[in-house]
Amino acid sequence: MNGLTFDIAHLLAGSLVLISFMMLYQDRLFALINVFALHAIVLALSVAWQAYIQDAHHLYITAAIALVFKAIVIPVGLHRIIQRLGIHRDIETAVGIGPTMLAGIGLVTLSMVLMLR
């Protein structure tokens, strides 16, 4: 991989981590489902980018499956279920957002430490 393709791959991977933290921060069901769909779109873009730079055509199918099911079918279904059940409310948290974010940061740090060993 040359510099630009490597940078784009890192940009997409970093975006996935950032959007994962956005999911930890959400306290409304609709917002959480929308961020989940955004995560799926970035995941599909990341897989499609790897398919392009590695010339691995089978990964395009994986990207399409992730896009169709995780970004469209599941969020639309969850939105419909929420509307039919009438559960438009905040998500009940067992632990506050601060400790949850700190735990997420700790897990990302641990994964980076283990990866760089």
OpenMM code with the backbone's topology and positions (N, CA, C; nanometers):
from openmm import Vec3, app, unit

residues = "MET ASN GLY LEU THR PHE ASP ILE ALA HIS LEU LEU ALA GLY SER LEU VAL LEU ILE SER PHE MET MET LEU TYR GLN ASP ARG LEU PHE ALA LEU ILE ASN VAL PHE ALA LEU HIS ALA ILE VAL LEU ALA LEU SER VAL ALA TRP GLN ALA TYR ILE GLN ASP ALA HIS HIS LEU TYR ILE THR ALA ALA ILE ALA LEU VAL PHE LYS ALA ILE VAL ILE PRO VAL GLY LEU HIS ARG ILE ILE GLN ARG LEU GLY ILE HIS ARG ASP ILE GLU THR ALA VAL GLY ILE GLY PRO THR MET LEU ALA GLY ILE GLY LEU VAL THR LEU SER MET VAL LEU MET LEU ARG".split()
positions = [
    Vec3(0.0844, -0.1175, 0.0000),
    Vec3(0.0000, 0.0000, 0.0000),
    Vec3(0.0888, 0.1236, 0.0000),
    Vec3(0.0499, 0.2181, -0.0816),
    Vec3(0.1243, 0.3437, -0.0777),
    Vec3(0.0656, 0.4343, 0.0302),
    Vec3(0.1199, 0.5548, 0.0431),
    Vec3(0.0835, 0.6438, 0.1527),
    Vec3(-0.0631, 0.6825, 0.1573),
    Vec3(-0.1207, 0.7186, 0.0422),
    Vec3(-0.2595, 0.7654, 0.0411),
    Vec3(-0.3573, 0.6534, 0.0753),
    Vec3(-0.3370, 0.5358, 0.0203),
    Vec3(-0.4292, 0.4257, 0.0500),
    Vec3(-0.4203, 0.3854, 0.1972),
    Vec3(-0.2984, 0.3908, 0.2514),
    Vec3(-0.2786, 0.3609, 0.3929),
    Vec3(-0.3479, 0.4649, 0.4803),
    Vec3(-0.3361, 0.5933, 0.4414),
    Vec3(-0.3998, 0.7009, 0.5172),
    Vec3(-0.5520, 0.6904, 0.5141),
    Vec3(-0.6078, 0.6559, 0.3998),
    Vec3(-0.7534, 0.6419, 0.3897),
    Vec3(-0.8013, 0.5245, 0.4742),
    Vec3(-0.7261, 0.4150, 0.4742),
    Vec3(-0.7628, 0.3003, 0.5576),
    Vec3(-0.7608, 0.3381, 0.7057),
    Vec3(-0.6595, 0.4149, 0.7467),
    Vec3(-0.6535, 0.4593, 0.8858),
    Vec3(-0.7646, 0.5587, 0.9180),
    Vec3(-0.7989, 0.6444, 0.8237),
    Vec3(-0.9091, 0.7387, 0.8438),
    Vec3(-1.0405, 0.6645, 0.8673),
    Vec3(-1.0651, 0.5628, 0.7866),
    Vec3(-1.1884, 0.4855, 0.8027),
    Vec3(-1.1889, 0.4079, 0.9346),
    Vec3(-1.0745, 0.3512, 0.9723),
    Vec3(-1.0667, 0.2779, 1.0994),
    Vec3(-1.0855, 0.3721, 1.2182),
    Vec3(-1.0237, 0.4885, 1.2116),
    Vec3(-1.0425, 0.5876, 1.3177),
    Vec3(-1.1856, 0.6372, 1.3248),
    Vec3(-1.2485, 0.6495, 1.2101),
    Vec3(-1.3893, 0.6901, 1.2071),
    Vec3(-1.4774, 0.5855, 1.2737),
    Vec3(-1.4457, 0.4592, 1.2539),
    Vec3(-1.5223, 0.3530, 1.3198),
    Vec3(-1.5097, 0.3616, 1.4720),
    Vec3(-1.3899, 0.3902, 1.5210),
    Vec3(-1.3710, 0.4032, 1.6657),
    Vec3(-1.4462, 0.5255, 1.7177),
    Vec3(-1.4382, 0.6371, 1.6453),
    Vec3(-1.5080, 0.7586, 1.6864),
    Vec3(-1.6590, 0.7373, 1.6902),
    Vec3(-1.7128, 0.6722, 1.5895),
    Vec3(-1.8568, 0.6471, 1.5853),
    Vec3(-1.8967, 0.5477, 1.6943),
    Vec3(-1.8078, 0.4564, 1.7292),
    Vec3(-1.8364, 0.3661, 1.8414),
    Vec3(-1.8495, 0.4444, 1.9719),
    Vec3(-1.7643, 0.5448, 1.9909),
    Vec3(-1.7778, 0.6303, 2.1084),
    Vec3(-1.9061, 0.7131, 2.1016),
    Vec3(-1.9461, 0.7524, 1.9818),
    Vec3(-2.0737, 0.8231, 1.9675),
    Vec3(-2.1898, 0.7343, 2.0113),
    Vec3(-2.1815, 0.6049, 1.9812),
    Vec3(-2.2871, 0.5126, 2.0252),
    Vec3(-2.2893, 0.5006, 2.1775),
    Vec3(-2.1725, 0.5021, 2.2411),
    Vec3(-2.1690, 0.4965, 2.3870),
    Vec3(-2.2318, 0.6205, 2.4494),
    Vec3(-2.2241, 0.7331, 2.3809),
    Vec3(-2.2709, 0.8608, 2.4342),
    Vec3(-2.4218, 0.8804, 2.4200),
    Vec3(-2.4848, 0.8113, 2.3275),
    Vec3(-2.6272, 0.8345, 2.2983),
    Vec3(-2.7155, 0.7934, 2.4153),
    Vec3(-2.8204, 0.8741, 2.4371),
    Vec3(-2.9153, 0.8409, 2.5429),
    Vec3(-3.0595, 0.8357, 2.4920),
    Vec3(-3.0796, 0.8465, 2.3620),
    Vec3(-3.2124, 0.8349, 2.3019),
    Vec3(-3.2101, 0.7192, 2.2027),
    Vec3(-3.3209, 0.6447, 2.1965),
    Vec3(-3.3259, 0.5259, 2.1110),
    Vec3(-3.3101, 0.5598, 1.9631),
    Vec3(-3.3853, 0.6611, 1.9154),
    Vec3(-3.3766, 0.6956, 1.7735),
    Vec3(-3.2357, 0.7407, 1.7358),
    Vec3(-3.1740, 0.8216, 1.8222),
    Vec3(-3.0379, 0.8676, 1.7944),
    Vec3(-2.9401, 0.7510, 1.7930),
    Vec3(-2.9570, 0.6576, 1.8851),
    Vec3(-2.8681, 0.5412, 1.8903),
    Vec3(-2.8804, 0.4568, 1.7640),
    Vec3(-3.0028, 0.4377, 1.7165),
    Vec3(-3.0225, 0.3590, 1.5943),
    Vec3(-2.9635, 0.4308, 1.4738),
    Vec3(-2.9768, 0.5635, 1.4691),
    Vec3(-2.9190, 0.6392, 1.3579),
    Vec3(-2.7664, 0.6321, 1.3585),
    Vec3(-2.7057, 0.6392, 1.4760),
    Vec3(-2.5596, 0.6274, 1.4846),
    Vec3(-2.5163, 0.4855, 1.4494),
    Vec3(-2.5961, 0.3868, 1.4870),
    Vec3(-2.5701, 0.2480, 1.4487),
    Vec3(-2.5679, 0.2342, 1.2963),
    Vec3(-2.6630, 0.2994, 1.2286),
    Vec3(-2.6668, 0.2954, 1.0820),
    Vec3(-2.5453, 0.3665, 1.0226),
    Vec3(-2.5058, 0.4789, 1.0829),
    Vec3(-2.3861, 0.5493, 1.0362),
    Vec3(-2.2624, 0.4616, 1.0526),
    Vec3(-2.2535, 0.3909, 1.1631),
    Vec3(-2.1422, 0.2984, 1.1866),
    Vec3(-2.1381, 0.1910, 1.0781),
    Vec3(-2.2549, 0.1414, 1.0406),
    Vec3(-2.2619, 0.0385, 0.9365),
    Vec3(-2.2172, 0.0927, 0.8017),
    Vec3(-2.2523, 0.2166, 0.7722),
    Vec3(-2.2111, 0.2770, 0.6451),
    Vec3(-2.0595, 0.2911, 0.6403),
    Vec3(-2.0004, 0.3403, 0.7488),
    Vec3(-1.8545, 0.3556, 0.7519),
    Vec3(-1.7862, 0.2191, 0.7483),
    Vec3(-1.8437, 0.1201, 0.8147),
    Vec3(-1.7898, -0.0162, 0.8089),
    Vec3(-1.7925, -0.0695, 0.6658),
    Vec3(-1.9036, -0.0492, 0.5959),
    Vec3(-1.9134, -0.0947, 0.4571),
    Vec3(-1.8127, -0.0218, 0.3686),
    Vec3(-1.7946, 0.1084, 0.3921),
    Vec3(-1.6937, 0.1832, 0.3165),
    Vec3(-1.5538, 0.1295, 0.3437),
    Vec3(-1.5259, 0.0982, 0.4682),
    Vec3(-1.3948, 0.0452, 0.5047),
    Vec3(-1.3677, -0.0892, 0.4378),
    Vec3(-1.4665, -0.1768, 0.4392),
    Vec3(-1.4500, -0.3079, 0.3751),
    Vec3(-1.4366, -0.2917, 0.2242),
    Vec3(-1.5166, -0.2026, 0.1653),
    Vec3(-1.5070, -0.1790, 0.0209),
    Vec3(-1.3707, -0.1201, -0.0157),
    Vec3(-1.3177, -0.0334, 0.0697),
    Vec3(-1.1859, 0.0235, 0.0435),
    Vec3(-1.0784, -0.0854, 0.0477),
    Vec3(-1.0863, -0.1742, 0.1455),
    Vec3(-0.9910, -0.2843, 0.1516),
    Vec3(-1.0053, -0.3765, 0.0304),
    Vec3(-1.1284, -0.3970, -0.0138),
    Vec3(-1.1499, -0.4786, -0.1343),
    Vec3(-1.0839, -0.4143, -0.2549),
    Vec3(-1.0930, -0.2823, -0.2630),
    Vec3(-1.0348, -0.2109, -0.3768),
    Vec3(-0.8823, -0.2165, -0.3746),
    Vec3(-0.8220, -0.1864, -0.2593),
    Vec3(-0.6758, -0.1784, -0.2576),
    Vec3(-0.6097, -0.3154, -0.2581),
    Vec3(-0.6800, -0.4191, -0.2118),
    Vec3(-0.6239, -0.5537, -0.2121),
    Vec3(-0.6677, -0.6343, -0.3334),
    Vec3(-0.7500, -0.5762, -0.4172),
    Vec3(-0.8054, -0.6433, -0.5356),
    Vec3(-0.8721, -0.7754, -0.4955),
    Vec3(-0.9514, -0.7680, -0.3888),
    Vec3(-1.0231, -0.8849, -0.3363),
    Vec3(-1.1718, -0.8631, -0.3608),
    Vec3(-1.2191, -0.9152, -0.4714),
    Vec3(-1.3563, -0.8871, -0.5136),
    Vec3(-1.4608, -0.9477, -0.4204),
    Vec3(-1.4270, -1.0545, -0.3502),
    Vec3(-1.5239, -1.1141, -0.2584),
    Vec3(-1.5574, -1.0219, -0.1417),
    Vec3(-1.4685, -0.9276, -0.1103),
    Vec3(-1.4970, -0.8340, -0.0022),
    Vec3(-1.6045, -0.7327, -0.0401),
    Vec3(-1.6239, -0.7099, -0.1704),
    Vec3(-1.7336, -0.6213, -0.2124),
    Vec3(-1.8683, -0.6806, -0.1714),
    Vec3(-1.8800, -0.8114, -0.1770),
    Vec3(-2.0044, -0.8771, -0.1353),
    Vec3(-2.0254, -0.8574, 0.0148),
    Vec3(-1.9180, -0.8699, 0.0918),
    Vec3(-1.9269, -0.8474, 0.2356),
    Vec3(-1.9683, -0.7038, 0.2658),
    Vec3(-1.9109, -0.6084, 0.1921),
    Vec3(-1.9472, -0.4679, 0.2117),
    Vec3(-2.0935, -0.4439, 0.1768),
    Vec3(-2.1407, -0.5060, 0.0701),
    Vec3(-2.2809, -0.4892, 0.0300),
    Vec3(-2.3749, -0.5497, 0.1338),
    Vec3(-2.3390, -0.6660, 0.1867),
    Vec3(-2.4224, -0.7288, 0.2900),
    Vec3(-2.4282, -0.6406, 0.4143),
    Vec3(-2.3140, -0.5875, 0.4556),
    Vec3(-2.3114, -0.4991, 0.5726),
    Vec3(-2.3937, -0.3736, 0.5476),
    Vec3(-2.3843, -0.3198, 0.4274),
    Vec3(-2.4594, -0.1986, 0.3955),
    Vec3(-2.6090, -0.2250, 0.3941),
    Vec3(-2.6502, -0.3303, 0.3270),
    Vec3(-2.7936, -0.3576, 0.3130),
    Vec3(-2.8559, -0.3950, 0.4473),
    Vec3(-2.7957, -0.4905, 0.5158),
    Vec3(-2.8599, -0.5396, 0.6374),
    Vec3(-2.8339, -0.4505, 0.7587),
    Vec3(-2.7071, -0.4167, 0.7836),
    Vec3(-2.6766, -0.3428, 0.9055),
    Vec3(-2.7124, -0.1951, 0.8944),
    Vec3(-2.7040, -0.1377, 0.7741),
    Vec3(-2.7309, 0.0056, 0.7601),
    Vec3(-2.8735, 0.0367, 0.7191),
    Vec3(-2.9447, -0.0596, 0.6593),
    Vec3(-3.0793, -0.0289, 0.6104),
    Vec3(-3.1845, -0.1158, 0.6788),
    Vec3(-3.1755, -0.2472, 0.6641),
    Vec3(-3.2820, -0.3369, 0.7097),
    Vec3(-3.2994, -0.3311, 0.8621),
    Vec3(-3.1911, -0.3472, 0.9367),
    Vec3(-3.2014, -0.3499, 1.0828),
    Vec3(-3.2475, -0.2153, 1.1391),
    Vec3(-3.1877, -0.1005, 1.0996),
    Vec3(-3.2376, 0.0268, 1.1538),
    Vec3(-3.3830, 0.0575, 1.1170),
    Vec3(-3.4230, 0.0282, 0.9940),
    Vec3(-3.5623, 0.0528, 0.9558),
    Vec3(-3.6555, -0.0353, 1.0386),
    Vec3(-3.6191, -0.1605, 1.0559),
    Vec3(-3.7002, -0.2503, 1.1380),
    Vec3(-3.7089, -0.2040, 1.2827),
    Vec3(-3.5969, -0.1611, 1.3388),
    Vec3(-3.5982, -0.1133, 1.4769),
    Vec3(-3.6801, 0.0143, 1.4920),
    Vec3(-3.6702, 0.1056, 1.3942),
    Vec3(-3.7524, 0.2271, 1.3978),
    Vec3(-3.9006, 0.1918, 1.3961),
    Vec3(-3.9391, 0.0980, 1.3118),
    Vec3(-4.0802, 0.0575, 1.3052),
    Vec3(-4.1264, -0.0074, 1.4349),
    Vec3(-4.0418, -0.0905, 1.4937),
    Vec3(-4.0780, -0.1540, 1.6210),
    Vec3(-4.0967, -0.0488, 1.7300),
    Vec3(-4.0061, 0.0483, 1.7354),
    Vec3(-4.0161, 0.1539, 1.8362),
    Vec3(-4.1438, 0.2347, 1.8171),
    Vec3(-4.1773, 0.2664, 1.6917),
    Vec3(-4.2996, 0.3427, 1.6662),
    Vec3(-4.4238, 0.2621, 1.7018),
    Vec3(-4.4265, 0.1352, 1.6667),
    Vec3(-4.5448, 0.0527, 1.6967),
    Vec3(-4.5628, 0.0287, 1.8457),
    Vec3(-4.4530, 0.0111, 1.9172),
    Vec3(-4.4630, -0.0123, 2.0607),
    Vec3(-4.4766, 0.1171, 2.1407),
    Vec3(-4.4462, 0.2299, 2.0764),
    Vec3(-4.4569, 0.3589, 2.1445),
    Vec3(-4.3559, 0.3761, 2.2563),
    Vec3(-4.2338, 0.3368, 2.2328),
    Vec3(-4.1302, 0.3468, 2.3366),
    Vec3(-4.0288, 0.4554, 2.3019),
    Vec3(-4.0785, 0.5745, 2.2675),
    Vec3(-3.9917, 0.6883, 2.2357),
    Vec3(-3.9415, 0.7483, 2.3671),
    Vec3(-3.8321, 0.6989, 2.4168),
    Vec3(-3.7840, 0.7487, 2.5450),
    Vec3(-3.6322, 0.7410, 2.5512),
    Vec3(-3.5832, 0.7884, 2.6642),
    Vec3(-3.4397, 0.7802, 2.6894),
    Vec3(-3.4012, 0.6366, 2.7213),
    Vec3(-3.2760, 0.6062, 2.6952),
    Vec3(-3.2214, 0.4754, 2.7309),
    Vec3(-3.1846, 0.4795, 2.8787),
    Vec3(-3.2291, 0.3815, 2.9537),
    Vec3(-3.1959, 0.3755, 3.0956),
    Vec3(-3.0535, 0.3233, 3.1097),
    Vec3(-2.9716, 0.4022, 3.1753),
    Vec3(-2.8315, 0.3635, 3.1904),
    Vec3(-2.8069, 0.3123, 3.3317),
    Vec3(-2.7305, 0.2076, 3.3422),
    Vec3(-2.6925, 0.1541, 3.4733),
    Vec3(-2.5764, 0.2339, 3.5307),
    Vec3(-2.4896, 0.2798, 3.4434),
    Vec3(-2.3736, 0.3597, 3.4810),
    Vec3(-2.3810, 0.4878, 3.3993),
    Vec3(-2.3311, 0.5968, 3.4517),
    Vec3(-2.3350, 0.7238, 3.3817),
    Vec3(-2.2505, 0.7237, 3.2548),
    Vec3(-2.2662, 0.8318, 3.1782),
    Vec3(-2.1939, 0.8427, 3.0510),
    Vec3(-2.0434, 0.8552, 3.0747),
    Vec3(-2.0036, 0.9284, 3.1783),
    Vec3(-1.8615, 0.9466, 3.2071),
    Vec3(-1.7869, 0.8158, 3.2297),
    Vec3(-1.8315, 0.7340, 3.3246),
    Vec3(-1.7630, 0.6056, 3.3449),
    Vec3(-1.7691, 0.5140, 3.2231),
    Vec3(-1.8798, 0.5212, 3.1486),
    Vec3(-1.8908, 0.4390, 3.0276),
    Vec3(-1.7872, 0.4811, 2.9242),
    Vec3(-1.7714, 0.6129, 2.9062),
    Vec3(-1.6717, 0.6621, 2.8107),
    Vec3(-1.5301, 0.6270, 2.8577),
    Vec3(-1.5046, 0.6395, 2.9877),
    Vec3(-1.3723, 0.6024, 3.0397),
    Vec3(-1.3437, 0.4542, 3.0194),
    Vec3(-1.4444, 0.3705, 3.0382),
    Vec3(-1.4263, 0.2271, 3.0132),
    Vec3(-1.3982, 0.2021, 2.8656),
    Vec3(-1.4670, 0.2730, 2.7775),
    Vec3(-1.4422, 0.2594, 2.6338),
    Vec3(-1.3015, 0.3029, 2.5964),
    Vec3(-1.2581, 0.4156, 2.6528),
    Vec3(-1.1220, 0.4635, 2.6266),
    Vec3(-1.0200, 0.3626, 2.6781),
    Vec3(-1.0458, 0.3076, 2.7958),
    Vec3(-0.9553, 0.2071, 2.8513),
    Vec3(-0.9459, 0.0832, 2.7639),
    Vec3(-1.0589, 0.0382, 2.7115),
    Vec3(-1.0569, -0.0804, 2.6253),
    Vec3(-0.9860, -0.0531, 2.4928),
    Vec3(-1.0053, 0.0667, 2.4373),
    Vec3(-0.9340, 0.1013, 2.3131),
    Vec3(-0.7843, 0.1090, 2.3404),
    Vec3(-0.7463, 0.1680, 2.4532),
    Vec3(-0.6045, 0.1756, 2.4895),
    Vec3(-0.5453, 0.0362, 2.5080),
    Vec3(-0.6180, -0.0502, 2.5770),
    Vec3(-0.5710, -0.1875, 2.5963),
    Vec3(-0.5536, -0.2593, 2.4631),
    Vec3(-0.6469, -0.2411, 2.3725),
    Vec3(-0.6353, -0.3075, 2.2422),
    Vec3(-0.5157, -0.2550, 2.1637),
    Vec3(-0.4880, -0.1236, 2.1747),
    Vec3(-0.3717, -0.0688, 2.1043),
    Vec3(-0.2418, -0.1193, 2.1651),
    Vec3(-0.2367, -0.1294, 2.2976),
    Vec3(-0.1162, -0.1807, 2.3639),
    Vec3(-0.0909, -0.3251, 2.3227),
    Vec3(-0.1959, -0.4058, 2.3226),
    Vec3(-0.1797, -0.5456, 2.2831),
    Vec3(-0.1439, -0.5596, 2.1357),
    Vec3(-0.1959, -0.4701, 2.0525),
    Vec3(-0.1682, -0.4772, 1.9093),
    Vec3(-0.0229, -0.4389, 1.8791),
    Vec3(0.0309, -0.3440, 1.9540),
    Vec3(0.1655, -0.2946, 1.9259),
    Vec3(0.2748, -0.3790, 1.9892),
    Vec3(0.2398, -0.4805, 2.0645),
    Vec3(0.3411, -0.5666, 2.1257),
    Vec3(0.3990, -0.6605, 2.0260),
] * unit.nanometer
topology = app.Topology()
chain = topology.addChain("A")
for resn in residues:
    res = topology.addResidue(resn, chain)
    for name in ("N", "CA", "C"):
        topology.addAtom(name, app.Element.getBySymbol(name[0]), res)
